[in-house]
Amino acid sequence: MVQVLQTLAGVVQQQTTIGNNLTRLMEQQQRMQPGVGPQPRPRCNITEFKKIALAFNGATDPLEAEKWLTEMEMLFLIFECTDDQKVTYAMFMLQGIANDWWQMEKRIHEHDANPYTWERFKKAFNEKYFPRSVRLQKQRKFSKLEQGNKTVAEYEAEFTKLSKFASAFEADEDNRARKFEGGLRTNIMQLVVPFELPTFGAVLNKALLVESGLTRAQEEKEKNYKKRPTSTNFQTNNSSKGNAKRQNTSSIGSCGSRTMGGSVDKKNDRIQCTRCNGFHRDSECRWNTGACFSYGQQGHRIADCPNRKGLETE
C-alpha cells in the first residue's frame, strides 16, 4: 500500500512538472512570435481613477502644481495607463482656472497633425504653473541648503523636496550622498564623514543614529545638572552663616571687631570704618594707628596698658 501511494505521488509530481514546463514553453513561443505578447492586465476606467486622483484648480504655489503632476504620474503607473489615457485622465482632474487654461491650450493645438502626448502636456503645464525662473530659484536654494537648527529628518525632507530641481544630485548617488553629508550640522557631520559611506541612504541612516546618540548624551547631561545644588540655595546658606557670624560681633564704635564696613550713619553724619566697622575715619582707627584699645594712647597695646593694670590693683 505504501509503495502504491509513493508511486501515485511520483506521478502527480511528474505531471505538475510537465504542466509547468508546457506553460513556460507557451510563454516563450508567444514572445518569439512578432506582434504577439502576454495579455495585458485589465486597466481601470476614468470613474475608478477619479475616486483616487486629486483635482487641480490652478494653485498659484508652484510646488503644489509640481506635487500634483508627480502624484498623477504615480497613479498612471499603478493603473497602467497608456499615453492617450494619461492626457485624458489628467484633463478630467483639472478644475476652475486650471480647466480654463486647458480649454485654451486644447484649442491652440486642436488642428496639429501630431498627437497631443503626455510629454507635451507636462511641458505646457510646467510653463504655465512651474516656470523656469521658479526652478532656478529652487536650484539655488538647494545648493545652499544646510541642516542648521533642523533635525536630521526635517533636513532630509527639505533635501529630498529640493533635490528634484538639481538633476545632477538626483541622478548621481555619490554626489547626492556627499551633498547631504556636507550640509549636516558640524557635530553630526564630523562623526559621519570618517565612515566614507557610498550611498545617500547609508549617510542618512548614520546621521540619524549619531543624532540619537548626541540627544541621549545631552539629556543625561541635563539630568545630572539638575541634581546639583542651585546657586540660590548656596547663596541662602552662605547668607545665613554670615548673619549668624555678624550677630556674634560688635559693630558700632568698637575697634576690637574686624568686620568690614563702609556704610554711612546719615543721622549723625558719620562714616563707617572699613577696618573695624566702627563709625570713625580709617585714619583714626586704633587698628591702623596702633593705639591702645582702652584709652587710645600710643606706645603700648591693651595687654600692656598701665592704666588697666592700675585699675586691676585697686
C-alpha positions in Angstrom: 0.0 0.0 0.0 2.8 2.4 0.9 4.5 1.6 -2.4 1.3 2.4 -4.3 0.9 5.8 -2.6 4.6 6.6 -3.3 4.0 5.7 -7.0 0.9 7.9 -7.2 2.7 10.8 -5.6 5.5 10.5 -8.1 3.1 10.5 -11.0 1.4 13.6 -9.7 4.7 15.4 -9.2 5.7 14.4 -12.7 2.5 15.7 -14.2 2.9 19.0 -12.3 6.4 19.4 -13.6 5.3 18.7 -17.2 2.4 21.3 -16.9 4.8 23.9 -15.6 7.2 23.3 -18.5 4.4 23.5 -21.0 3.3 26.8 -19.6 6.8 28.3 -19.8 7.2 26.9 -23.4 3.9 28.6 -24.5 5.0 31.9 -23.0 8.4 31.7 -24.8 6.6 30.9 -28.1 4.3 33.9 -27.7 7.3 36.2 -27.0 9.1 34.8 -30.1 6.1 35.5 -32.4 6.1 39.1 -33.8 3.3 41.2 -32.6 2.1 38.7 -30.0 2.8 39.0 -26.3 1.3 38.4 -22.9 -2.2 39.7 -22.5 -2.2 43.0 -20.5 -4.0 43.2 -17.2 -7.3 45.0 -17.4 -7.0 48.7 -16.8 -9.2 50.9 -14.7 -11.7 53.3 -16.2 -12.0 57.1 -15.6 -14.6 56.6 -12.9 -12.3 54.5 -10.8 -9.4 56.9 -11.5 -11.3 59.9 -10.3 -12.1 58.2 -7.0 -8.4 58.2 -6.1 -6.8 61.1 -8.0 -6.6 64.6 -6.7 -8.1 67.6 -8.5 -6.1 70.6 -9.5 -7.7 74.0 -9.6 -4.8 76.2 -10.7 -2.9 76.8 -7.4 -0.5 79.7 -7.5 2.1 77.9 -5.4 4.5 76.2 -8.0 5.3 73.4 -5.5 1.6 72.5 -5.3 1.5 72.3 -9.1 4.6 70.1 -9.2 3.2 67.9 -6.5 0.0 67.3 -8.4 1.9 66.4 -11.5 4.1 63.9 -9.6 1.1 62.2 -8.0 -0.6 61.9 -11.3 2.3 60.1 -12.8 2.4 57.7 -9.9 -1.2 56.8 -10.4 -0.6 56.3 -14.2 2.0 53.6 -13.2 -0.4 51.9 -10.8 -3.3 51.9 -13.3 -1.0 51.1 -16.3 -2.4 54.0 -18.3 -1.5 54.4 -22.0 -0.1 57.7 -23.2 -3.5 58.7 -24.6 -5.2 57.9 -21.3 -2.7 59.9 -19.3 -3.8 63.1 -21.1 -7.5 62.3 -20.9 -7.4 61.3 -17.2 -5.4 64.4 -16.3 -7.8 66.6 -18.2 -10.7 65.3 -16.1 -8.9 66.3 -12.9 -8.4 70.0 -13.9 -10.9 72.4 -12.3 -11.6 76.1 -12.2 -9.0 78.3 -13.8 -6.8 75.2 -14.5 -9.6 73.9 -16.7 -9.9 77.3 -18.4 -6.2 77.1 -19.2 -6.6 73.6 -20.6 -9.5 74.6 -22.8 -7.4 77.3 -24.3 -4.4 75.0 -24.7 -6.6 72.4 -26.4 -8.0 75.0 -28.9 -4.4 76.1 -29.8 -3.3 72.6 -30.7 -6.6 71.0 -32.0 -5.5 71.2 -35.6 -2.0 69.9 -35.0 -1.0 66.8 -37.1 0.9 65.3 -34.2 -1.0 63.8 -31.3 -1.0 65.7 -28.0 1.2 63.4 -25.9 1.7 63.4 -22.2 5.2 64.9 -22.6 3.6 67.8 -24.4 1.1 68.2 -21.7 3.8 68.3 -19.0 5.8 70.8 -20.9 2.8 73.2 -21.3 1.7 72.6 -17.7 5.1 73.4 -16.3 5.5 76.6 -18.4 2.1 77.8 -17.0 2.4 76.7 -13.4 6.0 76.0 -12.8 8.1 78.4 -14.9 11.8 78.2 -15.4 12.5 81.1 -13.1 11.0 79.3 -10.2 13.0 76.1 -11.0 16.2 78.2 -10.9 15.2 79.7 -7.6 14.7 76.2 -6.2 18.1 75.1 -7.6 19.8 77.9 -5.8 18.1 77.2 -2.6 19.1 73.5 -2.9 22.8 74.5 -3.5 22.8 76.5 -0.2 20.8 74.0 1.8 22.2 73.1 5.3 20.7 71.4 8.3 21.1 74.4 10.7 18.6 74.1 13.5 16.5 71.4 11.8 16.5 67.8 12.9 18.1 65.2 10.5 14.6 64.1 9.5 13.5 67.6 8.7 16.7 68.3 6.8 16.2 65.1 4.8 12.7 66.1 3.9 13.8 69.5 2.6 16.7 68.0 0.8 14.6 65.4 -1.0 12.0 68.0 -2.0 14.6 70.4 -3.5 16.9 67.7 -5.0 14.4 67.1 -7.8 15.3 70.5 -9.2 19.0 69.6 -9.4 19.2 66.7 -11.7 23.0 66.2 -11.1 22.3 65.4 -7.5 19.1 63.5 -8.0 20.6 61.0 -10.5 24.1 60.5 -9.1 24.1 58.5 -5.9 27.6 59.5 -4.7 27.0 63.3 -5.4 23.7 63.1 -3.6 25.3 61.4 -0.6 28.2 63.9 -0.4 25.9 66.9 -0.8 23.7 65.7 2.1 26.7 64.8 4.2 28.3 68.3 3.7 25.1 70.1 4.8 24.9 68.3 8.2 25.4 70.2 11.4 29.1 70.1 12.3 28.8 68.0 15.4 27.0 65.3 13.4 29.0 65.6 10.2 32.3 65.1 11.9 31.0 61.7 13.2 29.6 60.6 9.8 32.3 61.6 7.3 35.0 59.2 8.6 32.8 56.2 7.6 33.0 57.2 3.9 29.6 55.9 3.2 28.8 55.4 -0.5 25.1 56.0 -0.7 22.6 58.6 0.4 20.6 56.0 2.3 23.6 54.9 4.3 24.6 58.5 5.1 21.1 59.3 6.2 20.9 56.3 8.5 24.2 57.0 10.1 23.3 60.7 10.6 20.0 59.6 12.4 22.0 57.2 14.7 24.5 59.9 15.5 21.8 62.5 16.2 20.0 60.0 18.5 23.3 59.3 20.5 24.0 63.0 20.9 20.4 63.7 22.0 20.7 61.0 24.7 24.0 62.3 25.9 22.6 65.9 26.2 19.6 64.6 28.1 21.8 62.7 30.5 24.0 65.8 31.0 20.9 68.0 31.8 19.6 65.3 34.1 22.9 65.3 36.1 23.0 69.1 36.1 19.5 69.3 37.7 20.8 67.1 40.6 23.4 69.7 41.6 22.6 72.3 44.3 21.3 75.5 42.8 23.1 78.8 43.2 20.1 80.2 45.1 20.3 77.6 47.8 24.1 78.1 48.0 23.7 81.9 48.5 20.9 81.4 51.1 23.1 79.0 53.1 26.1 81.4 53.0 23.8 84.4 53.9 22.5 82.5 56.9 26.0 81.7 58.1 27.1 85.4 57.6 24.2 86.7 59.6 24.9 84.3 62.4 28.6 85.5 62.4 27.7 89.1 62.4 25.3 88.6 65.4 28.3 87.4 67.4 30.5 90.5 66.7 30.3 94.1 67.9 29.7 96.6 65.2 29.3 100.2 66.4 32.1 102.1 68.0 34.3 99.1 68.7 37.9 98.7 67.4 38.1 95.2 68.6 35.9 94.0 65.7 37.5 93.2 62.3 34.3 93.0 60.2 34.1 95.0 57.0 32.3 98.3 57.0 31.9 101.2 54.6 28.3 102.4 55.2 27.3 105.8 56.4 25.4 106.8 59.5 23.2 109.5 57.9 21.6 110.6 61.1 24.9 111.6 62.8 26.8 112.2 59.6 29.4 109.6 60.4 31.4 107.2 58.1 31.8 103.5 59.0 35.4 102.3 59.3 36.3 99.7 56.7 38.8 98.0 59.1 36.8 97.6 62.3 33.3 98.5 61.3 33.1 101.3 63.8 31.9 104.8 62.9 35.1 106.9 62.5 37.6 107.6 59.8 40.0 104.9 58.7 42.9 107.1 59.7 41.6 107.3 63.3 41.1 103.6 63.7 43.2 102.2 66.5 43.9 99.1 64.4 45.7 101.4 61.9 47.3 103.8 64.4 48.5 101.1 66.8 46.9 102.9 69.8 45.8 101.2 72.9 42.2 100.0 72.6 41.4 101.0 76.2 42.4 104.7 76.3 43.7 105.4 72.8 47.3 106.1 74.0 50.3 105.4 71.7 53.2 103.2 72.5 51.6 100.1 74.0 48.8 97.6 73.4 45.8 96.9 75.6 47.5 94.0 77.2 50.4 96.3 78.4 48.2 99.3 79.3 49.4 100.8 82.6 46.0 102.4 83.3 44.4 98.9 83.1 47.0 97.5 85.5 46.3 100.3 87.9 42.6 99.5 87.8 43.3 95.8 88.4 45.5 96.7 91.5 42.8 98.7 93.1 
